[in-house]
Each structure stands twice: as structure tokens, then as C-alpha cells.
Amino acid sequence: MSTSFTYRPLTKNSEIRVLLLEPASNRDATLKGSFQHIDLLDHYFTDPYTALSYVWGNPTAADRIVLDSRGSGITITANLAAALRDIRHSTRVHHVWVDALCINQQDIPERNQQVPLMRDIYYGASRTIIYLGSPNPEAELILRRVSRSTPTDANTIRDLVFVPEQERSDNKVLREALDALTKDLVTRPWFERVWTYQELILSKDPWVQFGRLKVQWTELCNIFPRPSVAPGKSNEVLTGMNRVRDAFHVSTKEKYDTRKLWQILKSRIGSRATDPRDMIYANLGVHSDRHIVKEQIKVDYNKTIRDVFIEAGHYVVKNGTLGEALYGITNSPLRSILPSWVPDWGVEISPELLKKEQAKMSGSVPSSLNNDLLFVTDKAYSLDVERITSLIPPPESFPSSEVSQRALGKAVFAFPQDTATSSLLRGLWTRFTVSLSTARPGDPHPTTWLDGLDNRSVQITMTRVMEYFIAPVYRHTRSRLAFLSDDTITIVHEDVCLGDSIVILAAPFDRADCTHEGEVPGLQMVTRRLESDRSCKVGGGIVDKPRLNKPAPRTHHCRLIGRQEMRVFTQTFWKPDHPVALVIH
């Protein structure tokens, strides 16, 4: 966003600018305005202002607003220009706070200082306008009806959703318009934008505006039934957002304070942001653990995207769990610039911006000296690493052996866990693996694998085998049957390779950089060992803690491949003579 306008600096930490948008009777008239500086600490003694919540849209400058008597101004996006024209009054100045104008976007220190104030800005606004663009004709019919409706009229519109279609003929036009609004509403980009979450929740009096038509947020929500009555994306999205907002403004403090930042990030996976760093920064206004977050995450747009996500990743592991961090790992393009354990939260990034970030990484300090390593050490031997020693190919790779499968399946699912059943299963297993060995002689098929297992273990593991070869889900997902170094069997994702390891964590264990113990019940993940171990020393410390009369831990330098979805039951759980330390890159 280019500008020929010179901003007057903000002089106080609590000072913001408010746009005084000049009136115009003609919508196409030139946008004009000026700035008023106010202090948020005493803004109740100044003129009230409206906060604007909108989508920037295409970043290409398409319009301009004049901001002083000399004609100096700032170029703005088409979406912002449309919003300003539609909210502009015809006869009086409108006091508006809008991020793209009231914050000098070219001044990084100012952005760093203003973004943490967003909570107070939206909470202090007399009202918030949620600008969704122009309505389609059918949606406009409903919105006009709602905006000037009585409670009885609003109930009539709601009732259309519950009435059977054959009984709606008298209201056909209105019903079709309501259907159009239902389909159109939540496809608007505003509902995917990362900033809108806190902007809505913090607002005392939010209004939704389509073009020049306005309706209160609560009235819009009221025309949609509960999702349990009429399921659908629009109902679920609106109801969910409104429930969180009500919890912030109405519910008890104890109930609302369950919304930690890591919980919000988890619930907002896949949100859209022009700047990926805003996935973190845009959620810093409504979380309950503000004092903790303030010490661990600092708003700083001078930091690289990678550094911001690593900083947030350490916060999640330290204050949530490592499992929550794994939940935030997706197939986002951000993965190429992040350590394997750092959640990306499903954020997209443009190819151009990704190239810039990769260029910054090429000149960065080696990872062993940075904060991008995650250290996990065992305590009371509650961390186990089992290597994948064999992988049976996908089921469709084998010729049909239905007779063996049916016999084995019948024995697994129908017989009790006793010695006779165990002997039968062992015999069937031998026949089954022999048939596989005949079909694929080059693959490992351990016919003696069941030796040494008790009856219950035989039953459990044979159930896994049958799930693998019979259940349709594994044929569609191309999962693999894996044998581990402790003679355990499990099903893994097709991305897993021979030599990978399944890491089994159970509480308590030492989390990275933690000063307290945490609970991670049954967390299991797949890791891939690096080709060569690197130095474990960071900041003068060693990965493992000193142990009295205990052998040095086996240190594994690895990358995280993903969560192990099927739980592994090891036969030789925990190895007191082989403590383990992980360094996840």
C-alpha cells in the first residue's frame, strides 16, 4: 500500500488514530477524511467511534482516500474502498477505526505497538461494522425484511426452516431467498479471515453490513435455527461464533477462562491471513492465559515467519502438550520452512512470500545454535523408542487369499481368549504368512512372530492383522502393517519407511524447556532419525539431565513424521537399562 501522506507519530503507548470519514451524498464521491488522535485510557470522554471488521482482499491498490487539505492521501484496496463508501454517512462525519489506515502499515515499530492494543480498540468501540460486501438479490430480500421486522416477522422467517417443503408454497419466494442467504453467507471470505475471530468476540454491539444494508449480528443469528435442528454449515458457523462471543460477554469468568491461546489456535486451524504471522498475533486478544503468553510471545513483525511459529510452538508444548502441537501440523506449504515438530495451524502462504522466507533461512545461524530444536528426555523411563523393522506391503499388493483371511478372521473375532484359541490362531497365522511369503518371497513374513506372546496378546495382534487385510479404510488410506523392534505389530501410515521409529510417551515426562512436569497420556508419534547426529549442546546445556548411577541416554536426533494414530501396545514396555533422549529437528 503506497502513500504520499505523512503520518503524525503516536506519542503514547495507549494512543491510537481514528479516521474522521467525511460525509457524501453520492456513493461514488471521492473518499475524504482526516485523523484524530485519542488515548484509549480516556476515550470514554471523547467522541464514540465505530470499528470496522472487513477483508483486505486483493492487495493491489485500486482506490484512494484524501487525508488532508493539501490533497495528500493513501491508496487503498477495492474492498476497503467499497466498505468506506457504504458506511459513509450522507450528512455527518463518521468516526471510524480501520486497521489499514489508522495504523501506519509501513512503520514496523508502530505495528508492533498497535497490534497488542486491538483488544482494547474493538472492546472500546461503540459498535463494530462487519462488512461482507454486496448482497445477492435473494439475500437482500431477507435482510431488508429482518432489518425492519418485528419479533413476529423474525419468527415467521425462522419458521420457514422448520416447515416441511410441501407446506411452504405460500412463502415460496421468501423460502428461496432464505435458502440463498444460507448458502451465500458463510462462503464470504470474512468468515475465514483470522482477525475476525477476536474482532467479533470483543465487539459490544456488532452489526453485519451488506452494501448499504445493515442488520444486528444477533438478529442475523436469530433467523437461523440451532444446528441440531437444521444442520448445515451456515448454522454451525454462526452458532459457534455467537456462542464464543456470548461466553466472553455474558458467561462467568471461570467458564470463559478455559480458552487458552493454544486452544484457540487449535479451533482456528485453516484460517486465512495475508501475513502468516497473524495466525498467532490475531488471536492474542481473547485468550485467558494472557500473562503467560505475554512472557513467551512478543508481537514483532521484524521476526521471520519461521521464528514466530517456533516461538508459538514452544509456548504450545510448554503450556499445552506435545500432542496439541502435533494436532496443529498439516500439509501447509509452511512445512518447508518449519522444524518438523512446530505446528503450522493450516496457514497458507503465497509462493512469493515463501521464497523470501527460504532466502532468509539460507543465511541464518545453524539450527544447533537456534531455538528450533525440541528436547524430550525420559523420566522414570516413561519414554520408549521402537524401530520399525519390517513393513508388509499394502493389502492390494497381494493376490486374494480369502480362505486364509476368513479362517483367521473367524478365529480372531469369534473365539474366547484361551489356550485352545491361541493354538488355533498360531496355526492359522503360520498358514497365512506362508501364503504371503509364496506371493512375495522377497518380503519379510515372520512366521514365528507369535512365539512368546500370551493368549491376550495373540488375540489383540491378530485383530490388528485382520483389520489391516479386511477393513476397507486401510485399502483407501494405503496404510502399512509394521513390525517393531520389540516384536510388536501395528498399522502405520504409508509415508512411514523401514527404519523409522515409533516414539511412545506416557506421563510424566520432561517436556522441552519445561520447569514442571506435564501429562501426555498415551502420546505416540513416528520419527525419522537424521543421517548423522549433531551436537546436543545448546546454551551450555545437555539434552539429558545428570543421572546418578544410571547409564547415559541413547540420544536420537530425528525429524517428526507425524502422529501414530493406532496405539502401540509394547510387550517389553520401558527399558530401565536404556534411557532415551530425543532431539527433534
Summary of the structure (lengths in Angstrom):
residues: 585
radius of gyration: 29.8
end to end distance: 37.3
largest distance: 95.8
contacts: 1782
relative contact order: 0.07
helix: 40%
strand: 18%
